Amino acid sequence: MQYREYANTGKIVSALGYGAMRLPFDDPEESVALLRLGMDLGVNYVDSAYGYGGEGRSEKYVGQAIKDRRDQVYIATKNPLHDETVAGWWQRLETQLERLQTDHIDFYKVIHGLTWDVYTRVYEPKLHKKALKARDQGIIGHLVFSCHDSPENMTKLINTGVFEGILLQYNLLDRANEEVIAHAHESGTGVEIMGPVGGGRLGMASERVESMVPGVSSTPELALRFVLANPNVTIAFSGMNTRAQVEENCAVASREAPLSNKEMQAIQSALEENKRLAELYCTGCNYCIPCPQGVAIPDIFVAMNHHRVWGLTAHAKQLYRRLGPDNKEGKMNASACVECGECEEKCPQDIPIIERLKESHAALGE
Protein backbone atom coordinates (compact mmCIF):
# COMPACT_ATOMS: atom_id res chain seq x y z
CA MET A 1 0.00 0.00 0.00
CA GLN A 2 1.20 3.49 -0.83
CA TYR A 3 0.90 6.13 1.87
CA ARG A 4 0.74 9.92 1.75
CA GLU A 5 1.00 12.71 4.29
CA TYR A 6 -2.34 14.33 5.05
CA ALA A 7 -1.60 18.02 4.49
CA ASN A 8 0.10 19.49 7.57
CA THR A 9 -1.51 17.20 10.13
CA GLY A 10 1.47 14.91 10.56
CA LYS A 11 -0.79 11.93 9.80
CA ILE A 12 0.25 9.40 7.15
CA VAL A 13 -2.75 7.84 5.39
CA SER A 14 -3.16 5.07 2.86
CA ALA A 15 -3.66 6.21 -0.74
CA LEU A 16 -6.84 4.12 -0.76
CA GLY A 17 -9.49 4.81 1.85
CA TYR A 18 -12.43 2.56 2.67
CA GLY A 19 -15.72 4.32 1.95
CA ALA A 20 -18.26 2.61 4.20
CA MET A 21 -21.35 3.69 2.22
CA ARG A 22 -21.90 0.55 0.13
CA LEU A 23 -21.19 -2.26 2.56
CA PRO A 24 -23.50 -5.32 2.34
CA PHE A 25 -25.56 -3.87 5.21
CA ASP A 26 -27.91 -6.86 5.46
CA ASP A 27 -24.88 -9.03 6.30
CA PRO A 28 -23.17 -7.59 9.39
CA GLU A 29 -20.52 -10.30 9.59
CA GLU A 30 -19.48 -9.85 5.96
CA SER A 31 -19.45 -6.05 6.31
CA VAL A 32 -17.08 -6.27 9.26
CA ALA A 33 -14.97 -8.89 7.47
CA LEU A 34 -14.61 -6.67 4.40
CA LEU A 35 -13.51 -3.68 6.49
CA ARG A 36 -10.96 -5.84 8.28
CA LEU A 37 -9.71 -7.29 5.00
CA GLY A 38 -9.08 -3.77 3.78
CA MET A 39 -7.12 -3.00 6.94
CA ASP A 40 -5.15 -6.24 6.59
CA LEU A 41 -4.17 -5.11 3.08
CA GLY A 42 -2.95 -1.72 4.27
CA VAL A 43 -5.99 0.59 4.35
CA ASN A 44 -5.70 2.80 7.41
CA TYR A 45 -8.49 5.35 6.82
CA VAL A 46 -12.20 4.50 6.93
CA ASP A 47 -14.91 7.05 6.11
CA SER A 48 -18.54 6.71 7.16
CA ALA A 49 -21.51 9.00 7.87
CA TYR A 50 -24.39 9.31 10.30
CA GLY A 51 -26.99 8.06 7.82
CA TYR A 52 -25.10 5.43 5.83
CA GLY A 53 -26.81 2.06 5.80
CA GLY A 54 -29.87 3.23 7.69
CA GLU A 55 -30.21 3.09 11.48
CA GLY A 56 -26.50 3.87 11.82
CA ARG A 57 -25.44 0.47 10.49
CA SER A 58 -22.38 1.79 8.66
CA GLU A 59 -20.94 3.46 11.75
CA LYS A 60 -21.86 0.46 13.91
CA TYR A 61 -20.10 -1.98 11.57
CA VAL A 62 -17.04 0.25 11.40
CA GLY A 63 -17.04 0.33 15.19
CA GLN A 64 -17.12 -3.46 15.36
CA ALA A 65 -14.34 -3.75 12.78
CA ILE A 66 -11.94 -1.42 14.59
CA LYS A 67 -12.66 -2.10 18.25
CA ASP A 68 -9.56 -4.26 18.78
CA ARG A 69 -7.31 -2.35 16.35
CA ARG A 70 -8.26 1.28 16.97
CA ASP A 71 -4.64 2.41 16.97
CA GLN A 72 -4.13 1.03 13.44
CA VAL A 73 -6.74 3.11 11.64
CA TYR A 74 -7.98 6.68 11.23
CA ILE A 75 -11.74 7.10 11.41
CA ALA A 76 -13.79 9.76 9.65
CA THR A 77 -17.52 10.35 9.67
CA LYS A 78 -19.99 13.11 8.83
CA ASN A 79 -22.55 15.05 10.84
CA PRO A 80 -25.74 15.77 8.83
CA LEU A 81 -27.64 19.04 9.18
CA HIS A 82 -30.87 17.45 10.41
CA ASP A 83 -31.49 20.66 12.32
CA GLU A 84 -29.58 23.89 12.75
CA THR A 85 -29.15 23.73 16.51
CA VAL A 86 -25.95 23.32 18.48
CA ALA A 87 -27.66 20.81 20.76
CA GLY A 88 -28.74 18.65 17.84
CA TRP A 89 -25.28 18.73 16.26
CA TRP A 90 -23.63 17.74 19.56
CA GLN A 91 -26.15 14.95 20.19
CA ARG A 92 -25.41 13.43 16.80
CA LEU A 93 -21.67 13.61 17.52
CA GLU A 94 -22.18 11.73 20.81
CA THR A 95 -24.30 9.12 19.01
CA GLN A 96 -21.55 8.63 16.44
CA LEU A 97 -18.91 8.11 19.14
CA GLU A 98 -21.14 5.45 20.70
CA ARG A 99 -21.78 3.69 17.40
CA LEU A 100 -18.10 3.73 16.48
CA GLN A 101 -17.12 2.45 19.93
CA THR A 102 -14.42 5.10 20.24
CA ASP A 103 -13.68 8.18 22.31
CA HIS A 104 -12.48 10.24 19.35
CA ILE A 105 -12.98 10.72 15.62
CA ASP A 106 -9.75 11.47 13.77
CA PHE A 107 -11.10 13.43 10.78
CA TYR A 108 -14.56 14.87 11.36
CA LYS A 109 -16.70 16.15 8.51
CA VAL A 110 -18.39 18.79 10.63
CA ILE A 111 -21.27 19.13 8.15
CA HIS A 112 -22.23 16.43 5.67
CA GLY A 113 -22.42 18.20 2.30
CA LEU A 114 -21.37 21.65 3.48
CA THR A 115 -22.25 24.57 1.19
CA TRP A 116 -21.13 28.17 1.30
CA ASP A 117 -24.67 29.19 2.27
CA VAL A 118 -24.76 26.73 5.19
CA TYR A 119 -21.28 27.78 6.26
CA THR A 120 -22.15 31.49 6.45
CA ARG A 121 -25.68 31.02 7.80
CA VAL A 122 -25.27 28.10 10.20
CA TYR A 123 -21.79 26.70 10.71
CA GLU A 124 -19.65 29.80 11.22
CA PRO A 125 -22.07 31.70 13.52
CA LYS A 126 -23.51 28.70 15.42
CA LEU A 127 -21.42 25.54 15.27
CA HIS A 128 -17.77 26.42 14.76
CA LYS A 129 -17.05 27.28 18.39
CA LYS A 130 -18.62 23.99 19.47
CA ALA A 131 -16.51 22.08 16.95
CA LEU A 132 -13.38 23.78 18.30
CA LYS A 133 -14.43 22.83 21.81
CA ALA A 134 -14.78 19.20 20.73
CA ARG A 135 -11.33 19.39 19.17
CA ASP A 136 -9.83 20.91 22.31
CA GLN A 137 -11.39 18.09 24.33
CA GLY A 138 -9.80 15.50 22.03
CA ILE A 139 -13.15 14.24 20.74
CA ILE A 140 -12.33 15.47 17.23
CA GLY A 141 -8.86 15.32 15.73
CA HIS A 142 -9.16 17.46 12.59
CA LEU A 143 -11.98 19.59 11.15
CA VAL A 144 -12.81 18.54 7.60
CA PHE A 145 -15.80 19.04 5.31
CA SER A 146 -17.49 17.15 2.49
CA CYS A 147 -18.85 19.23 -0.35
CA HIS A 148 -20.93 19.10 -3.54
CA ASP A 149 -21.13 22.87 -3.95
CA SER A 150 -19.81 24.78 -7.00
CA PRO A 151 -16.03 24.92 -7.54
CA GLU A 152 -16.17 28.65 -6.76
CA ASN A 153 -17.83 28.04 -3.40
CA MET A 154 -15.52 25.15 -2.57
CA THR A 155 -12.59 27.53 -3.07
CA LYS A 156 -14.21 30.06 -0.75
CA LEU A 157 -14.66 27.39 1.92
CA ILE A 158 -11.01 26.36 1.61
CA ASN A 159 -9.92 29.99 1.86
CA THR A 160 -11.64 30.43 5.23
CA GLY A 161 -8.67 28.57 6.73
CA VAL A 162 -11.06 26.79 9.09
CA PHE A 163 -10.65 23.30 7.67
CA GLU A 164 -7.72 20.93 7.29
CA GLY A 165 -9.27 18.78 4.58
CA ILE A 166 -11.98 18.60 1.93
CA LEU A 167 -13.87 15.61 0.53
CA LEU A 168 -15.10 16.20 -3.02
CA GLN A 169 -15.90 14.37 -6.24
CA TYR A 170 -13.35 13.70 -8.98
CA ASN A 171 -12.93 11.01 -11.62
CA LEU A 172 -12.32 10.43 -15.32
CA LEU A 173 -15.85 11.55 -16.20
CA ASP A 174 -16.17 14.42 -13.69
CA ARG A 175 -13.16 16.74 -13.77
CA ALA A 176 -14.79 20.07 -12.95
CA ASN A 177 -13.06 20.15 -9.56
CA GLU A 178 -9.47 19.78 -10.81
CA GLU A 179 -8.60 23.44 -10.14
CA VAL A 180 -10.16 23.25 -6.68
CA ILE A 181 -8.07 20.17 -5.92
CA ALA A 182 -4.89 21.95 -6.99
CA HIS A 183 -5.80 25.02 -4.94
CA ALA A 184 -6.55 22.93 -1.87
CA HIS A 185 -3.21 21.17 -2.08
CA GLU A 186 -1.33 24.43 -2.57
CA SER A 187 -3.18 25.87 0.43
CA GLY A 188 -2.09 23.03 2.70
CA THR A 189 -5.52 21.38 2.74
CA GLY A 190 -5.87 17.61 2.55
CA VAL A 191 -7.72 16.38 -0.55
CA GLU A 192 -10.06 13.41 -0.17
CA ILE A 193 -11.76 12.05 -3.27
CA MET A 194 -15.21 10.46 -3.38
CA GLY A 195 -16.51 8.64 -6.43
CA PRO A 196 -13.18 7.76 -8.12
CA VAL A 197 -15.09 5.26 -10.28
CA GLY A 198 -17.82 7.78 -11.07
CA GLY A 199 -20.42 6.54 -8.61
CA GLY A 200 -20.32 3.12 -10.27
CA ARG A 201 -20.38 4.39 -13.86
CA LEU A 202 -16.75 3.36 -14.32
CA GLY A 203 -17.35 0.15 -12.43
CA MET A 204 -18.81 -1.29 -15.61
CA ALA A 205 -16.50 -2.64 -18.27
CA SER A 206 -15.67 -0.35 -21.19
CA GLU A 207 -13.16 -1.43 -23.81
CA ARG A 208 -12.92 2.20 -24.92
CA VAL A 209 -11.82 3.36 -21.47
CA GLU A 210 -9.48 0.44 -20.94
CA SER A 211 -7.81 1.04 -24.31
CA MET A 212 -6.49 4.41 -23.08
CA VAL A 213 -3.61 2.59 -21.37
CA PRO A 214 -2.25 -0.74 -22.67
CA GLY A 215 -2.20 -3.54 -20.11
CA VAL A 216 -5.08 -2.27 -17.97
CA SER A 217 -7.11 -5.22 -16.75
CA SER A 218 -10.37 -3.40 -15.94
CA THR A 219 -12.18 -0.10 -16.22
CA PRO A 220 -12.29 0.46 -12.41
CA GLU A 221 -8.55 -0.13 -12.26
CA LEU A 222 -7.81 2.65 -14.73
CA ALA A 223 -10.33 4.96 -13.05
CA LEU A 224 -8.67 4.56 -9.65
CA ARG A 225 -5.16 4.82 -11.10
CA PHE A 226 -6.15 8.08 -12.82
CA VAL A 227 -7.30 9.67 -9.56
CA LEU A 228 -4.29 8.45 -7.57
CA ALA A 229 -1.94 9.77 -10.26
CA ASN A 230 -3.05 13.32 -9.53
CA PRO A 231 -0.21 14.68 -7.33
CA ASN A 232 -2.64 16.96 -5.50
CA VAL A 233 -4.81 14.09 -4.23
CA THR A 234 -4.20 12.83 -0.70
CA ILE A 235 -6.55 9.86 -0.61
CA ALA A 236 -9.26 8.26 -2.75
CA PHE A 237 -12.21 6.42 -1.23
CA SER A 238 -13.82 3.37 -2.74
CA GLY A 239 -17.15 2.01 -1.52
CA MET A 240 -16.17 -1.64 -1.73
CA ASN A 241 -18.77 -4.33 -1.09
CA THR A 242 -17.04 -7.53 -2.25
CA ARG A 243 -13.76 -9.19 -1.38
CA ALA A 244 -12.70 -9.04 -5.02
CA GLN A 245 -13.15 -5.26 -5.05
CA VAL A 246 -11.13 -4.86 -1.87
CA GLU A 247 -8.29 -7.00 -3.18
CA GLU A 248 -8.22 -5.37 -6.62
CA ASN A 249 -8.34 -1.81 -5.33
CA CYS A 250 -5.70 -2.45 -2.67
CA ALA A 251 -3.46 -3.92 -5.35
CA VAL A 252 -3.95 -0.82 -7.53
CA ALA A 253 -3.20 1.51 -4.60
CA SER A 254 -0.05 -0.47 -3.90
CA ARG A 255 1.55 0.45 -7.22
CA GLU A 256 4.53 2.73 -6.65
CA ALA A 257 3.55 4.89 -9.63
CA PRO A 258 -0.18 4.73 -10.53
CA LEU A 259 0.51 6.02 -14.06
CA SER A 260 3.63 7.02 -15.95
CA ASN A 261 3.97 10.40 -17.64
CA LYS A 262 3.49 8.70 -21.01
CA GLU A 263 0.32 6.97 -19.80
CA MET A 264 -1.06 10.22 -18.37
CA GLN A 265 -0.40 11.98 -21.67
CA ALA A 266 -2.25 9.21 -23.50
CA ILE A 267 -5.21 9.57 -21.15
CA GLN A 268 -5.26 13.36 -21.46
CA SER A 269 -5.27 13.08 -25.24
CA ALA A 270 -8.11 10.56 -25.12
CA LEU A 271 -10.09 12.74 -22.72
CA GLU A 272 -9.75 15.77 -24.98
CA GLU A 273 -10.88 13.72 -27.97
CA ASN A 274 -13.84 12.35 -26.02
CA LYS A 275 -14.82 15.86 -24.99
CA ARG A 276 -14.72 16.95 -28.64
CA LEU A 277 -16.85 13.99 -29.72
CA ALA A 278 -19.36 14.57 -26.92
CA GLU A 279 -19.78 18.22 -27.85
CA LEU A 280 -20.41 17.25 -31.47
CA TYR A 281 -23.47 15.42 -30.19
CA CYS A 282 -24.56 18.01 -27.61
CA THR A 283 -22.83 20.86 -25.76
CA GLY A 284 -25.29 20.76 -22.85
CA CYS A 285 -26.47 24.37 -23.21
CA ASN A 286 -30.10 23.29 -22.47
CA TYR A 287 -31.57 25.85 -24.89
CA CYS A 288 -33.66 23.04 -26.39
CA ILE A 289 -35.82 22.67 -23.30
CA PRO A 290 -38.52 22.77 -22.14
CA CYS A 291 -39.98 20.39 -24.71
CA PRO A 292 -43.78 20.62 -25.11
CA GLN A 293 -43.94 16.83 -24.73
CA GLY A 294 -41.57 16.72 -21.77
CA VAL A 295 -38.81 14.94 -23.68
CA ALA A 296 -35.63 15.20 -21.58
CA ILE A 297 -33.38 16.01 -24.52
CA PRO A 298 -30.20 16.92 -22.58
CA ASP A 299 -30.55 13.86 -20.30
CA ILE A 300 -30.97 11.62 -23.32
CA PHE A 301 -27.90 13.02 -25.01
CA VAL A 302 -25.84 12.64 -21.81
CA ALA A 303 -26.79 8.97 -21.75
CA MET A 304 -26.02 8.67 -25.47
CA ASN A 305 -22.55 10.14 -24.93
CA HIS A 306 -21.86 7.61 -22.19
CA HIS A 307 -22.67 4.94 -24.77
CA ARG A 308 -21.19 6.44 -27.92
CA VAL A 309 -18.13 8.23 -26.57
CA TRP A 310 -17.18 6.29 -23.44
CA GLY A 311 -18.45 2.83 -24.31
CA LEU A 312 -20.38 2.70 -21.02
CA THR A 313 -23.43 1.17 -22.68
CA ALA A 314 -24.86 -0.66 -19.67
CA HIS A 315 -24.81 2.52 -17.60
CA ALA A 316 -26.25 4.54 -20.49
CA LYS A 317 -29.19 2.15 -20.72
CA GLN A 318 -29.75 2.46 -16.98
CA LEU A 319 -29.95 6.24 -17.32
CA TYR A 320 -32.35 5.96 -20.24
CA ARG A 321 -34.66 3.55 -18.39
CA ARG A 322 -35.22 6.23 -15.73
CA LEU A 323 -37.00 8.39 -18.30
CA GLY A 324 -40.65 7.86 -19.18
CA PRO A 325 -44.16 7.99 -17.68
CA ASP A 326 -42.94 6.83 -14.26
CA ASN A 327 -40.26 9.51 -13.92
CA LYS A 328 -41.05 11.62 -10.84
CA GLU A 329 -39.88 14.79 -12.57
CA GLY A 330 -41.97 14.11 -15.66
CA LYS A 331 -38.94 13.53 -17.88
CA MET A 332 -39.90 11.54 -20.96
CA ASN A 333 -37.70 9.44 -23.21
CA ALA A 334 -37.29 9.93 -26.95
CA SER A 335 -40.37 7.88 -27.82
CA ALA A 336 -42.52 10.83 -26.69
CA CYS A 337 -41.13 13.07 -29.44
CA VAL A 338 -43.79 14.20 -31.95
CA GLU A 339 -41.23 15.87 -34.26
CA CYS A 340 -42.66 19.36 -33.82
CA GLY A 341 -39.21 20.84 -34.43
CA GLU A 342 -39.41 23.45 -31.68
CA CYS A 343 -36.15 22.21 -30.11
CA GLU A 344 -34.23 22.43 -33.39
CA GLU A 345 -35.28 26.05 -33.86
CA LYS A 346 -33.73 26.90 -30.45
CA CYS A 347 -30.50 24.89 -30.81
CA PRO A 348 -27.50 27.26 -31.33
CA GLN A 349 -25.43 24.36 -32.67
CA ASP A 350 -27.96 23.45 -35.39
CA ILE A 351 -27.96 19.87 -34.16
CA PRO A 352 -30.51 17.64 -35.94
CA ILE A 353 -32.14 16.83 -32.61
CA ILE A 354 -35.08 14.84 -33.97
CA GLU A 355 -32.80 12.40 -35.81
CA ARG A 356 -30.45 12.18 -32.82
CA LEU A 357 -33.40 11.33 -30.55
CA LYS A 358 -34.35 8.49 -32.91
CA GLU A 359 -30.75 7.23 -32.83
CA SER A 360 -30.70 7.39 -29.05
CA HIS A 361 -33.95 5.48 -28.63
CA ALA A 362 -32.75 2.82 -31.05
CA ALA A 363 -29.47 2.40 -29.21
CA LEU A 364 -30.66 2.65 -25.60
CA GLY A 365 -34.35 1.71 -25.62
CA GLU A 366 -35.43 -1.79 -24.69
SVG drawing of the C-alpha trace seen along z (x, -y; Angstrom):
<svg xmlns="http://www.w3.org/2000/svg" viewBox="-47 -34 54 47">
<polyline fill="none" stroke="black" stroke-width="0.4" points="0.0,0.0 1.2,-3.5 0.9,-6.1 0.7,-9.9 1.0,-12.7 -2.3,-14.3 -1.6,-18.0 0.1,-19.5 -1.5,-17.2 1.5,-14.9 -0.8,-11.9 0.3,-9.4 -2.7,-7.8 -3.2,-5.1 -3.7,-6.2 -6.8,-4.1 -9.5,-4.8 -12.4,-2.6 -15.7,-4.3 -18.3,-2.6 -21.3,-3.7 -21.9,-0.6 -21.2,2.3 -23.5,5.3 -25.6,3.9 -27.9,6.9 -24.9,9.0 -23.2,7.6 -20.5,10.3 -19.5,9.8 -19.5,6.1 -17.1,6.3 -15.0,8.9 -14.6,6.7 -13.5,3.7 -11.0,5.8 -9.7,7.3 -9.1,3.8 -7.1,3.0 -5.2,6.2 -4.2,5.1 -3.0,1.7 -6.0,-0.6 -5.7,-2.8 -8.5,-5.4 -12.2,-4.5 -14.9,-7.0 -18.5,-6.7 -21.5,-9.0 -24.4,-9.3 -27.0,-8.1 -25.1,-5.4 -26.8,-2.1 -29.9,-3.2 -30.2,-3.1 -26.5,-3.9 -25.4,-0.5 -22.4,-1.8 -20.9,-3.5 -21.9,-0.5 -20.1,2.0 -17.0,-0.2 -17.0,-0.3 -17.1,3.5 -14.3,3.8 -11.9,1.4 -12.7,2.1 -9.6,4.3 -7.3,2.3 -8.3,-1.3 -4.6,-2.4 -4.1,-1.0 -6.7,-3.1 -8.0,-6.7 -11.7,-7.1 -13.8,-9.8 -17.5,-10.4 -20.0,-13.1 -22.6,-15.1 -25.7,-15.8 -27.6,-19.0 -30.9,-17.4 -31.5,-20.7 -29.6,-23.9 -29.2,-23.7 -25.9,-23.3 -27.7,-20.8 -28.7,-18.7 -25.3,-18.7 -23.6,-17.7 -26.1,-15.0 -25.4,-13.4 -21.7,-13.6 -22.2,-11.7 -24.3,-9.1 -21.5,-8.6 -18.9,-8.1 -21.1,-5.5 -21.8,-3.7 -18.1,-3.7 -17.1,-2.5 -14.4,-5.1 -13.7,-8.2 -12.5,-10.2 -13.0,-10.7 -9.8,-11.5 -11.1,-13.4 -14.6,-14.9 -16.7,-16.1 -18.4,-18.8 -21.3,-19.1 -22.2,-16.4 -22.4,-18.2 -21.4,-21.6 -22.3,-24.6 -21.1,-28.2 -24.7,-29.2 -24.8,-26.7 -21.3,-27.8 -22.2,-31.5 -25.7,-31.0 -25.3,-28.1 -21.8,-26.7 -19.7,-29.8 -22.1,-31.7 -23.5,-28.7 -21.4,-25.5 -17.8,-26.4 -17.0,-27.3 -18.6,-24.0 -16.5,-22.1 -13.4,-23.8 -14.4,-22.8 -14.8,-19.2 -11.3,-19.4 -9.8,-20.9 -11.4,-18.1 -9.8,-15.5 -13.2,-14.2 -12.3,-15.5 -8.9,-15.3 -9.2,-17.5 -12.0,-19.6 -12.8,-18.5 -15.8,-19.0 -17.5,-17.1 -18.9,-19.2 -20.9,-19.1 -21.1,-22.9 -19.8,-24.8 -16.0,-24.9 -16.2,-28.6 -17.8,-28.0 -15.5,-25.1 -12.6,-27.5 -14.2,-30.1 -14.7,-27.4 -11.0,-26.4 -9.9,-30.0 -11.6,-30.4 -8.7,-28.6 -11.1,-26.8 -10.7,-23.3 -7.7,-20.9 -9.3,-18.8 -12.0,-18.6 -13.9,-15.6 -15.1,-16.2 -15.9,-14.4 -13.4,-13.7 -12.9,-11.0 -12.3,-10.4 -15.8,-11.5 -16.2,-14.4 -13.2,-16.7 -14.8,-20.1 -13.1,-20.1 -9.5,-19.8 -8.6,-23.4 -10.2,-23.2 -8.1,-20.2 -4.9,-22.0 -5.8,-25.0 -6.6,-22.9 -3.2,-21.2 -1.3,-24.4 -3.2,-25.9 -2.1,-23.0 -5.5,-21.4 -5.9,-17.6 -7.7,-16.4 -10.1,-13.4 -11.8,-12.1 -15.2,-10.5 -16.5,-8.6 -13.2,-7.8 -15.1,-5.3 -17.8,-7.8 -20.4,-6.5 -20.3,-3.1 -20.4,-4.4 -16.7,-3.4 -17.3,-0.2 -18.8,1.3 -16.5,2.6 -15.7,0.3 -13.2,1.4 -12.9,-2.2 -11.8,-3.4 -9.5,-0.4 -7.8,-1.0 -6.5,-4.4 -3.6,-2.6 -2.2,0.7 -2.2,3.5 -5.1,2.3 -7.1,5.2 -10.4,3.4 -12.2,0.1 -12.3,-0.5 -8.5,0.1 -7.8,-2.7 -10.3,-5.0 -8.7,-4.6 -5.2,-4.8 -6.2,-8.1 -7.3,-9.7 -4.3,-8.4 -1.9,-9.8 -3.0,-13.3 -0.2,-14.7 -2.6,-17.0 -4.8,-14.1 -4.2,-12.8 -6.5,-9.9 -9.3,-8.3 -12.2,-6.4 -13.8,-3.4 -17.2,-2.0 -16.2,1.6 -18.8,4.3 -17.0,7.5 -13.8,9.2 -12.7,9.0 -13.2,5.3 -11.1,4.9 -8.3,7.0 -8.2,5.4 -8.3,1.8 -5.7,2.4 -3.5,3.9 -3.9,0.8 -3.2,-1.5 0.0,0.5 1.6,-0.5 4.5,-2.7 3.5,-4.9 -0.2,-4.7 0.5,-6.0 3.6,-7.0 4.0,-10.4 3.5,-8.7 0.3,-7.0 -1.1,-10.2 -0.4,-12.0 -2.2,-9.2 -5.2,-9.6 -5.3,-13.4 -5.3,-13.1 -8.1,-10.6 -10.1,-12.7 -9.7,-15.8 -10.9,-13.7 -13.8,-12.3 -14.8,-15.9 -14.7,-16.9 -16.8,-14.0 -19.4,-14.6 -19.8,-18.2 -20.4,-17.3 -23.5,-15.4 -24.6,-18.0 -22.8,-20.9 -25.3,-20.8 -26.5,-24.4 -30.1,-23.3 -31.6,-25.9 -33.7,-23.0 -35.8,-22.7 -38.5,-22.8 -40.0,-20.4 -43.8,-20.6 -43.9,-16.8 -41.6,-16.7 -38.8,-14.9 -35.6,-15.2 -33.4,-16.0 -30.2,-16.9 -30.5,-13.9 -31.0,-11.6 -27.9,-13.0 -25.8,-12.6 -26.8,-9.0 -26.0,-8.7 -22.6,-10.1 -21.9,-7.6 -22.7,-4.9 -21.2,-6.4 -18.1,-8.2 -17.2,-6.3 -18.5,-2.8 -20.4,-2.7 -23.4,-1.2 -24.9,0.7 -24.8,-2.5 -26.3,-4.5 -29.2,-2.1 -29.8,-2.5 -30.0,-6.2 -32.3,-6.0 -34.7,-3.6 -35.2,-6.2 -37.0,-8.4 -40.6,-7.9 -44.2,-8.0 -42.9,-6.8 -40.3,-9.5 -41.1,-11.6 -39.9,-14.8 -42.0,-14.1 -38.9,-13.5 -39.9,-11.5 -37.7,-9.4 -37.3,-9.9 -40.4,-7.9 -42.5,-10.8 -41.1,-13.1 -43.8,-14.2 -41.2,-15.9 -42.7,-19.4 -39.2,-20.8 -39.4,-23.5 -36.2,-22.2 -34.2,-22.4 -35.3,-26.1 -33.7,-26.9 -30.5,-24.9 -27.5,-27.3 -25.4,-24.4 -28.0,-23.4 -28.0,-19.9 -30.5,-17.6 -32.1,-16.8 -35.1,-14.8 -32.8,-12.4 -30.5,-12.2 -33.4,-11.3 -34.3,-8.5 -30.7,-7.2 -30.7,-7.4 -33.9,-5.5 -32.8,-2.8 -29.5,-2.4 -30.7,-2.7 -34.4,-1.7 -35.4,1.8"/>
</svg>
